[in-house]
Amino acid sequence: MNKYLIIKNKFAHKCVINVNDNHKILRAMISKLKIFFSIAFSAFILSSCVPLTQFTELKKKSEAYEKTNAELKNENRKLTVEVNELDGKILALQSKLFNLEKEQKQLEQTKKKLEAENQRLQRENNELNQQIELLKAGSSEEITGLLNELQNLQEGLQERENKVKEAEEALKIREEELKLTQETAARQASELQKLQDALDNQKEVLSSLKEKLNQSLRGFYNQGLSVHEKNGKIYVSMEEKLLFRTGSYNLGPNGQEALQNLAGVLGANPDINIMVEGHTDNVPLNGAGQIKDNWDLSVMRATAVAKIILENTSIDPSRITTAGRSEYVPLDEADTPEARRKNRRTEIILTPNLNEVLKLIETN
C-alpha cells in the first residue's frame, strides 16, 4: 500500500510540474504582449506624421490590448492558485489515507488479541464445567467456590466479547472512511491524469508541427532560415538577407516563397497561435517618412510578414500578433558585422492553444 501511495505522489507531483511549466509559458507570452503594446503605443505617439484618426484608432487598440493583458494575468494567477490547491488536497488525502490504514492495522491486531483471549476463556470455562461435574459429590463450599470462579470467568468472557464487538464496529467505520478516502484520491488522480494527457497532447502537436515545418522549409535553410523548439514553443527565425533589403520592409521573392510555404503548414494546423516579431541591429537608422528609426523598421517588417501569411485564407487573422522589438532583443551582443547580421531577423513564434488545459484546471 505504501508503494502505491509513493507512485501516486510522484505522478501527481509530475503533473503539477508540467502545469506550472505551461503557466511559465503563459506568463512569458503575457510579458511579451505587454512589451509590444507599450512599444507600439510609444512608437506611434512619437510619430508626427500619423493622422489624428489613425492615432485615435491605435490608442483604442492599445487600451484594448492592455485590458486583454490584465485579464490574462488575472487568469494566470487564478490558474496557479487552483493548481496549488489541488496539489494540497491530494497530499492531505494521501496523509489521511496513510493514517487510516495504520489505524486499521492496529484495530485488526487488537481484534486478534481479543479473539485469542476469548478462546482461552472459553477453554477455561469448559474445564471448570468439567470440574464441577466431577466435584458435585464434594462439599458445598468447594462447589460454591467453583461456581463463583465460573461466574467471574463468564463475566470476564462477556467483557471480552463486548470489546471484540466494539473493535469490530470501529474497524468497520475505519474501513468505510478508508474506502471513501481511496475513492477521493482515485478521482483526484484521474483528473490529474486527464491534465497530463492534455499536456502530452500539446507536446505531440508541437513535435508534429516542427516536423512538418522542417519538411516544408528545408530548401531555405542555406538562405538564413532555421527552426527550433524552446520553452514549449516553436521558433521559425529568418535572417534579413532572406526577406528584405537593408533598411527596407518590402519582401523579396525568396522570402515570399518561404512565408507562403510556412502559411500552408499553419493553415492546416488551426490550433496554433502565431506571433511575428521584427528585430534589427543596433546601427542607428535616421530615415524619413514612415521609417524614422529601428522601431519603425522592426514594426513594419513584422506587419509585412503577417500580411503575406494572411494571404492564405484558411488562417484566421485573430491567430496572428505582430510586434516590433527594434534592437533590444539581440541574439549576439558583440559589436561585430557577424553579430549584427544575426540580430537583423524576423522570428515567427508558434504556440499551441491551451484552452483544453485551462478548461480541465477550471473544472477541478
DAMOJO-V655046 format. One record per residue. N is the residue number from 0. RES is the residue in one small letter. PSI is psi in degrees with one decimal (999 if undefined). OMEGA is omega in degrees with one decimal (none if undefined). Layout:
n: <N:N>
res: <RES:RES>
psi: <PSI:PSI>
omega: <OMEGA:OMEGA>
//
This chain:
n: <0:1:2:3:4:5:6:7:8:9:10:11:12:13:14:15:16:17:18:19:20:21:22:23:24:25:26:27:28:29:30:31:32:33:34:35:36:37:38:39:40:41:42:43:44:45:46:47:48:49:50:51:52:53:54:55:56:57:58:59:60:61:62:63:64:65:66:67:68:69:70:71:72:73:74:75:76:77:78:79:80:81:82:83:84:85:86:87:88:89:90:91:92:93:94:95:96:97:98:99:100:101:102:103:104:105:106:107:108:109:110:111:112:113:114:115:116:117:118:119:120:121:122:123:124:125:126:127:128:129:130:131:132:133:134:135:136:137:138:139:140:141:142:143:144:145:146:147:148:149:150:151:152:153:154:155:156:157:158:159:160:161:162:163:164:165:166:167:168:169:170:171:172:173:174:175:176:177:178:179:180:181:182:183:184:185:186:187:188:189:190:191:192:193:194:195:196:197:198:199:200:201:202:203:204:205:206:207:208:209:210:211:212:213:214:215:216:217:218:219:220:221:222:223:224:225:226:227:228:229:230:231:232:233:234:235:236:237:238:239:240:241:242:243:244:245:246:247:248:249:250:251:252:253:254:255:256:257:258:259:260:261:262:263:264:265:266:267:268:269:270:271:272:273:274:275:276:277:278:279:280:281:282:283:284:285:286:287:288:289:290:291:292:293:294:295:296:297:298:299:300:301:302:303:304:305:306:307:308:309:310:311:312:313:314:315:316:317:318:319:320:321:322:323:324:325:326:327:328:329:330:331:332:333:334:335:336:337:338:339:340:341:342:343:344:345:346:347:348:349:350:351:352:353:354:355:356:357:358:359:360:361:362:363>
res: <m:n:k:y:l:i:i:k:n:k:f:a:h:k:c:v:i:n:v:n:d:n:h:k:i:l:r:a:m:i:s:k:l:k:i:f:f:s:i:a:f:s:a:f:i:l:s:s:c:v:p:l:t:q:f:t:e:l:k:k:k:s:e:a:y:e:k:t:n:a:e:l:k:n:e:n:r:k:l:t:v:e:v:n:e:l:d:g:k:i:l:a:l:q:s:k:l:f:n:l:e:k:e:q:k:q:l:e:q:t:k:k:k:l:e:a:e:n:q:r:l:q:r:e:n:n:e:l:n:q:q:i:e:l:l:k:a:g:s:s:e:e:i:t:g:l:l:n:e:l:q:n:l:q:e:g:l:q:e:r:e:n:k:v:k:e:a:e:e:a:l:k:i:r:e:e:e:l:k:l:t:q:e:t:a:a:r:q:a:s:e:l:q:k:l:q:d:a:l:d:n:q:k:e:v:l:s:s:l:k:e:k:l:n:q:s:l:r:g:f:y:n:q:g:l:s:v:h:e:k:n:g:k:i:y:v:s:m:e:e:k:l:l:f:r:t:g:s:y:n:l:g:p:n:g:q:e:a:l:q:n:l:a:g:v:l:g:a:n:p:d:i:n:i:m:v:e:g:h:t:d:n:v:p:l:n:g:a:g:q:i:k:d:n:w:d:l:s:v:m:r:a:t:a:v:a:k:i:i:l:e:n:t:s:i:d:p:s:r:i:t:t:a:g:r:s:e:y:v:p:l:d:e:a:d:t:p:e:a:r:r:k:n:r:r:t:e:i:i:l:t:p:n:l:n:e:v:l:k:l:i:e:t:n>
psi: <-41.8:-39.3:-39.2:-41.7:-40.4:-42.0:-44.6:-39.9:-43.6:-42.0:-44.2:-41.2:-40.2:-42.5:-43.8:-39.0:-43.2:-40.0:-44.5:-34.7:-41.8:-30.7:-37.5:-37.8:-44.9:-41.9:-37.0:-41.1:-43.2:-42.6:-41.3:-39.6:-41.5:-42.3:-43.5:-46.3:-41.3:-40.9:-46.2:-40.6:-43.7:-38.4:-41.5:-28.1:-39.0:-20.0:119.0:-9.7:4.8:130.0:155.4:-40.8:-40.0:-38.8:-43.6:-43.4:-42.8:-37.8:-41.2:-41.9:-40.9:-43.4:-38.3:-40.2:-39.4:-41.3:-43.7:-40.5:-43.4:-41.3:-40.0:-38.5:-42.0:-42.7:-38.6:-42.9:-40.6:-43.9:-39.5:-43.6:-42.5:-40.6:-41.9:-39.9:-42.4:-42.2:-41.4:-40.5:-42.7:-43.7:-39.4:-42.3:-39.9:-39.8:-44.1:-40.7:-42.8:-44.7:-39.4:-40.7:-38.6:-44.5:-38.1:-43.3:-41.0:-41.6:-38.5:-41.2:-42.0:-41.1:-42.2:-40.8:-43.3:-38.1:-40.2:-43.0:-38.5:-42.4:-40.0:-44.8:-36.4:-41.4:-42.8:-38.2:-42.6:-40.3:-40.7:-39.2:-39.1:-41.2:-36.6:-41.2:-38.3:-28.9:12.9:-27.6:-6.8:-167.0:156.7:-31.1:-44.2:-42.4:-41.9:-41.7:-43.0:-37.6:-41.0:-43.5:-40.6:-41.8:-42.0:-41.9:-39.2:-39.2:-41.2:-38.6:-41.1:-38.6:-41.7:-38.9:-38.7:-42.2:-38.6:-41.8:-43.2:-41.6:-40.0:-41.7:-42.9:-39.1:-38.9:-42.0:-43.9:-37.4:-38.8:-43.6:-40.7:-41.5:-44.1:-41.7:-41.3:-40.6:-41.8:-44.2:-39.3:-38.9:-42.4:-40.8:-36.9:-41.7:-40.3:-35.5:-40.0:-41.5:-43.0:-40.2:-39.7:-41.2:-40.3:-37.2:-41.2:-38.5:-39.6:-36.6:-44.4:-43.3:-44.1:-41.1:-42.5:-42.0:-42.8:-38.8:-40.6:-40.3:-40.4:-32.9:10.7:-36.4:-8.2:2.7:-34.0:6.6:14.7:22.3:139.8:153.4:126.5:160.3:136.5:131.3:41.9:16.2:159.4:130.1:121.4:109.0:129.2:123.0:161.7:-40.0:-25.4:-31.4:-46.4:160.2:157.1:129.5:5.3:156.3:15.6:124.6:138.1:169.9:-40.5:-41.9:-41.2:-40.9:-44.2:-42.9:-34.9:-40.1:-42.5:-43.1:-34.0:-41.0:-43.3:-33.3:-29.2:-1.9:78.2:-11.6:14.4:125.2:148.2:125.5:125.0:120.6:129.4:135.4:144.5:175.0:-173.0:13.0:122.1:140.2:114.7:88.9:-171.4:170.3:-135.2:-32.2:102.1:-27.5:-174.8:-28.7:-51.6:-43.3:-43.9:-39.1:-46.2:-36.6:-42.6:-41.3:-40.8:-41.4:-43.1:-38.5:-36.8:-42.3:-38.9:-4.9:-22.2:106.7:-10.2:-4.0:122.3:125.3:-25.3:-13.2:-16.8:136.8:135.5:151.0:140.5:121.7:-0.6:-134.6:6.2:5.3:67.1:150.0:-32.8:120.4:1.8:148.8:66.9:158.1:-36.8:-42.2:-43.6:-35.2:-42.4:-38.7:-25.0:95.5:166.8:127.1:132.1:111.5:122.2:128.1:133.4:152.6:124.9:16.7:-39.7:-42.9:-43.4:-38.3:-41.5:-41.2:-41.1:-36.9:-39.3:999>
omega: <178.8:177.1:178.5:179.7:-179.3:179.3:-179.6:-178.5:177.8:-178.3:179.2:-179.6:178.8:-179.9:-178.2:177.5:179.8:178.3:179.9:176.6:179.5:175.8:176.0:178.2:-179.4:179.9:177.7:178.0:-179.0:-180.0:179.8:177.7:-178.0:178.8:-178.3:-177.5:-179.9:-179.0:-177.1:-178.2:-179.9:-178.0:-177.9:175.8:-178.3:-177.8:-176.9:-175.2:-177.9:179.3:-177.2:-179.3:179.3:178.5:179.8:-179.7:179.7:179.3:178.3:178.7:180.0:179.3:177.8:-180.0:179.2:179.0:178.4:179.7:179.4:179.3:179.5:179.1:177.9:-179.7:-179.7:178.1:179.4:-179.4:-179.8:179.4:-177.2:179.1:179.0:178.3:179.4:178.9:179.5:179.1:-178.6:179.7:179.2:179.0:179.3:178.8:179.3:178.9:179.9:-179.0:178.8:178.8:178.5:178.6:179.7:179.6:179.2:178.6:178.1:178.1:178.1:179.7:-179.4:178.9:-179.7:178.0:177.9:178.2:178.6:178.9:178.3:179.4:176.9:179.6:179.0:178.4:178.8:179.5:179.7:177.0:178.7:178.5:178.4:179.2:-178.4:-174.5:179.6:179.6:-177.6:-176.3:-179.3:179.6:179.4:-179.5:179.6:179.1:179.8:179.7:177.9:178.6:178.8:180.0:177.9:178.9:179.6:177.3:176.9:178.6:179.6:178.4:179.4:179.3:177.7:178.7:177.7:179.3:178.3:179.2:178.9:179.0:177.9:179.0:178.8:178.5:179.6:178.8:177.4:178.7:179.1:179.5:179.4:179.6:179.1:179.0:178.9:179.2:179.1:178.9:178.3:178.9:178.2:179.1:177.5:178.0:177.0:178.9:178.4:178.7:178.9:178.8:177.0:178.7:177.7:179.2:178.0:177.8:179.0:-179.5:179.0:179.6:179.6:179.5:179.3:178.4:178.4:179.7:-176.0:-172.6:-176.3:-176.8:-177.2:-177.1:-179.6:179.2:176.6:178.9:176.6:178.8:176.9:-178.0:179.6:175.5:177.2:179.2:175.1:-179.5:171.3:-175.3:-180.0:178.9:-178.1:-174.3:179.3:-171.0:-168.2:165.3:-178.7:178.3:-176.8:173.6:175.0:-176.2:174.1:-176.7:-179.8:178.5:178.8:180.0:178.9:-179.3:177.5:176.2:177.7:-179.9:178.0:178.1:-178.5:177.9:179.7:179.6:-172.5:-178.4:-179.9:175.2:-169.8:173.0:178.4:-179.1:174.9:-179.3:177.6:171.8:-175.9:176.9:-177.2:177.7:-180.0:-175.8:178.5:179.8:-177.2:-176.7:-179.1:-178.6:-177.1:175.3:-179.3:-177.1:-178.4:178.9:-177.8:178.1:177.9:179.2:179.5:179.0:-179.7:-178.9:176.9:178.7:-177.0:171.4:171.8:-171.6:178.6:-179.8:177.9:-179.8:-179.2:178.8:-171.2:171.0:178.5:-179.6:172.8:-176.2:179.8:-176.0:-163.7:173.3:-175.7:170.7:-177.6:-176.1:178.8:179.5:-179.6:177.2:-179.4:178.7:179.8:177.3:178.3:-175.1:177.9:-172.7:170.4:-179.3:176.0:-173.2:-174.8:-176.0:178.1:177.1:-176.5:-176.8:-178.5:179.0:-178.7:178.3:179.0:-179.6:178.8:179.1:-179.5:none>
//
